[in-house]
């Protein structure tokens, strides 16, 4: 049964040192060029893991920033300092009275969300997030194309780079994301 493959197409790994990568102009001709190509793939796979770790760190930063936006000022509510200033209290005790469980700004209220839905769309967050995802996807596809050459050296280089990258920054990547 033919299954759409020509008789000359082989779907097995090869160890040829002259396998083109990404274009016919990137075809190693010497062992040194082949080793350089493999080192490039190792570095590219490490960059892939670094990008994923960087995105996870940025997601944590963006979430912290969004949570800090939850504080709103309540109009018309007198602050603890206003109450102290309106009465003639000793200034030393007034400074002590400001250290309450509500903090210094008592006219600020923490607004809590009951739902765990997504954060509101923000240009300052969603554009960098999309650009990071674009880079991660692009690097991932470049690595996939290298593996699809079925060159065992390229394949092992991508695996080695993924291992080194995960070893270096894997603890910073959260898997509870999508």
C-alpha positions as CSV (number, residue, x, y, z in Angstrom):
1,X,0.0,0.0,0.0
2,X,1.5,3.3,-1.1
3,X,-0.1,5.8,1.4
4,X,0.9,8.8,-0.6
5,X,4.7,8.4,-0.1
6,X,7.0,8.0,-3.1
7,X,9.3,5.0,-3.1
8,X,12.4,7.1,-2.5
9,X,11.1,8.8,0.7
10,X,12.3,7.1,3.8
11,X,10.8,7.8,7.2
12,X,13.8,6.7,9.4
13,X,16.5,8.6,11.2
14,X,19.7,9.2,9.4
15,X,23.1,10.3,10.6
16,X,24.2,12.2,7.5
17,X,26.3,15.2,8.3
18,X,25.1,17.0,5.1
19,X,21.4,17.3,6.1
20,X,20.1,20.8,5.2
21,X,18.6,22.9,8.0
22,X,15.8,25.4,7.1
23,X,17.2,26.0,3.6
24,X,19.4,24.5,1.0
25,X,22.0,27.2,1.7
26,X,22.3,25.9,5.3
27,X,23.7,22.5,4.4
28,X,26.8,21.5,6.5
29,X,29.7,20.4,4.3
30,X,32.2,19.5,7.0
31,X,32.1,17.9,10.4
32,X,32.8,21.3,12.0
33,X,29.9,22.9,10.2
34,X,27.7,20.0,11.3
35,X,28.8,20.4,14.9
36,X,28.1,24.1,14.7
37,X,24.6,23.4,13.4
38,X,24.1,21.0,16.3
39,X,25.3,23.6,18.8
40,X,23.0,26.2,17.3
41,X,20.1,23.8,17.8
42,X,21.1,23.2,21.4
43,X,21.2,27.0,22.0
44,X,17.8,27.4,20.2
45,X,16.2,24.8,22.4
46,X,17.6,26.5,25.5
47,X,16.2,29.8,24.3
48,X,12.8,28.1,23.9
49,X,12.8,27.1,27.6
50,X,14.1,30.6,28.7
51,X,11.2,32.2,26.8
52,X,8.7,30.0,28.5
53,X,10.2,30.7,31.9
54,X,10.3,34.5,31.1
55,X,6.6,34.4,30.1
56,X,5.7,32.6,33.4
57,X,7.6,35.3,35.4
58,X,5.9,38.1,33.4
59,X,2.5,36.4,34.1
60,X,3.2,36.5,37.8
61,X,4.3,40.2,37.6
62,X,1.2,41.1,35.5
63,X,-1.1,39.3,38.0
64,X,0.6,41.1,41.0
65,X,0.1,44.4,39.2
66,X,-3.6,43.6,38.6
67,X,-4.1,42.6,42.2
68,X,-2.6,45.9,43.3
69,X,-5.3,47.7,41.2
70,X,-7.9,46.3,43.5
71,X,-7.6,49.2,46.0
72,X,-10.2,52.0,45.5
73,X,-10.7,55.2,47.5
74,X,-14.1,55.5,49.2
75,X,-15.4,59.0,48.6
76,X,-16.6,60.8,51.8
77,X,-15.3,58.4,54.3
78,X,-13.1,60.2,56.9
79,X,-9.6,58.8,57.4
80,X,-8.2,57.9,60.8
81,X,-5.8,60.9,60.5
82,X,-8.8,63.2,59.8
83,X,-10.5,62.0,63.0
84,X,-7.3,62.4,65.0
85,X,-6.7,65.9,63.6
86,X,-10.3,67.0,64.3
87,X,-9.9,66.2,68.0
88,X,-7.1,67.6,70.0
89,X,-5.0,64.5,70.7
90,X,-1.4,64.4,71.6
91,X,0.7,64.2,68.4
92,X,2.7,61.3,69.7
93,X,-0.4,59.2,70.3
94,X,-1.8,60.4,66.9
95,X,1.2,58.8,65.1
96,X,0.6,55.6,67.1
97,X,-3.1,55.6,66.3
98,X,-2.4,55.7,62.6
99,X,-0.9,52.2,62.8
100,X,-4.2,50.4,62.7
101,X,-5.2,47.1,61.0
102,X,-6.5,49.2,58.1
103,X,-3.1,50.7,57.5
104,X,-2.3,54.4,56.9
105,X,-4.9,55.0,54.2
106,X,-8.2,54.1,55.9
107,X,-10.2,55.6,53.1
108,X,-9.0,52.8,50.8
109,X,-11.0,49.7,50.5
110,X,-9.8,46.4,49.1
111,X,-12.2,45.1,46.4
112,X,-12.3,41.4,46.0
113,X,-13.4,39.4,43.0
114,X,-15.7,36.5,43.7
115,X,-15.1,34.9,40.3
116,X,-11.8,33.5,39.1
117,X,-12.3,34.6,35.5
118,X,-9.6,36.2,33.4
119,X,-8.2,39.7,34.1
120,X,-9.7,42.6,32.0
121,X,-8.0,43.1,28.7
122,X,-5.1,45.6,28.9
123,X,-3.0,46.8,26.0
124,X,0.1,47.1,28.3
125,X,-0.2,43.4,29.3
126,X,-1.9,41.6,26.4
127,X,0.3,43.0,23.6
128,X,3.6,41.9,25.3
129,X,1.9,38.6,26.2
130,X,1.0,38.0,22.5
131,X,4.5,39.0,21.3
132,X,6.1,36.6,23.8
133,X,3.7,33.8,22.7
134,X,4.6,34.6,19.1
135,X,8.3,34.2,19.9
136,X,7.7,31.0,21.8
137,X,5.7,29.6,18.9
138,X,8.2,30.6,16.3
139,X,11.1,29.0,18.1
140,X,9.1,25.9,18.8
141,X,8.3,25.5,15.1
142,X,11.9,26.0,14.1
143,X,12.9,23.3,16.6
144,X,10.1,21.1,15.1
145,X,11.4,21.6,11.6
146,X,14.9,20.6,12.7
147,X,13.5,17.4,14.2
148,X,11.5,16.7,11.1
149,X,14.7,16.4,9.0
150,X,15.0,13.0,10.8
151,X,18.7,13.7,11.3
152,X,19.7,12.0,14.6
153,X,22.2,14.6,15.4
154,X,19.7,17.4,15.1
155,X,17.2,15.5,17.0
156,X,19.6,14.7,19.9
157,X,20.7,18.4,19.9
158,X,17.2,19.6,20.3
159,X,16.6,17.1,23.2
160,X,19.9,18.1,24.8
161,X,19.0,21.8,24.6
162,X,15.5,21.2,26.0
163,X,17.1,19.2,28.9
164,X,19.7,21.9,29.7
165,X,17.1,24.7,29.4
166,X,14.7,22.8,31.7
167,X,17.5,22.1,34.2
168,X,18.4,25.8,34.3
169,X,15.0,27.5,34.5
170,X,12.4,24.7,34.8
171,X,11.6,25.6,38.4
172,X,10.4,29.0,37.2
173,X,7.8,27.6,34.8
174,X,4.3,27.0,36.2
175,X,2.3,24.2,34.6
176,X,-1.0,25.2,36.0
177,X,-1.4,27.7,33.1
178,X,-3.2,26.7,29.9
